[in-house]
Amino acid sequence: MTLDELRTERNALLSASDYAVLPDIPYTLSPAQRENVVVYRQLLRDITTQWKTTKTTIVWPKVPFELGGNPLEGIDPPEESGE
């Protein structure tokens, strides 16, 4: 991925989450939920610092639940019993 491609993808993700932080729309998010979105958006803005070459593996931030992310993402599934 080139740096331009990374920025394009990042900008699309930022645009997709704009609605959650715009000051002129009524909020359905609590202050804590809004903070989750703000942190996610800052991680997106900072993502270009990971890029070194076109072979760099980019670690994208997880989409918060408030924006439709999977609330179970990153949680290990329970082990099945051998019964």
N, C-alpha and C positions, 0 to 999 in steps of 0.2 A: 504494500500500500504506500503510495506516495504521500508526502505531507499535504498536498492539495486535496487528495482523496480523503485523507483523515479529516481535514477541516470541513470538507463538504458533508461528510457523514455526521460529524459533530454538530455542525450548524443545523442540519435537519432534525437532529434529536433535541437541540435547544428550541428550535421553532415549534416542535411538537409539544413542548412542555410550557410554552409561553403563557398559555391561558391560566395556568395554575398560580402564576405570580403577578399577573397584571393588576395594578391597583384600582382600576375602574370597573371591575366586575365583582358581583357579590361572591363572597367566599363561602364555600361549603366545607373548607378544610379548617381544622383547628390550628392554632398556632404551632403546635408540635408537628402536625402533618405538613404544614406549609414549610417548616424548617427542614424536613426531610427532602422536600422538593428543591429548596434553595441549596442544600448541600450537594445533591445530585447534579444540579446545574453547574455548580462551581467545579465539581470533579470533571464534568464535560469540558468546561473552559480550560482546565489545566491539563487535559489529556495530551495536548501536543508536546508537553515536556517529556513524554515517554518515547517519542519518535526519535530514532537515531538514523536508521536506514530503511530502505523499502522492505527489508527482511525482519524488521522489528515486530514482535508480537505485542499487540496493543491489548491491554486489560481494560475493558470497558466497564464503567460503573454499573451496578445492578439498578434496574429501573425500580424506583420505590413503589410500594403497593398503592400509594395515593395516585399514581399515574398509570395504574393497571399492571404493575409488576407482579410477579409470582410471590406471594407471601411465604411460600415454603422454599424458595430458591436458597441454596446454600445450607439447607438443613439436611443432615444425613437421615435417610429413611430408617425406620426401626428394623432391627435384625429379625429375621424370621426364626421362629423356634423350630427345632428339629423334630417335633412330635408328629 
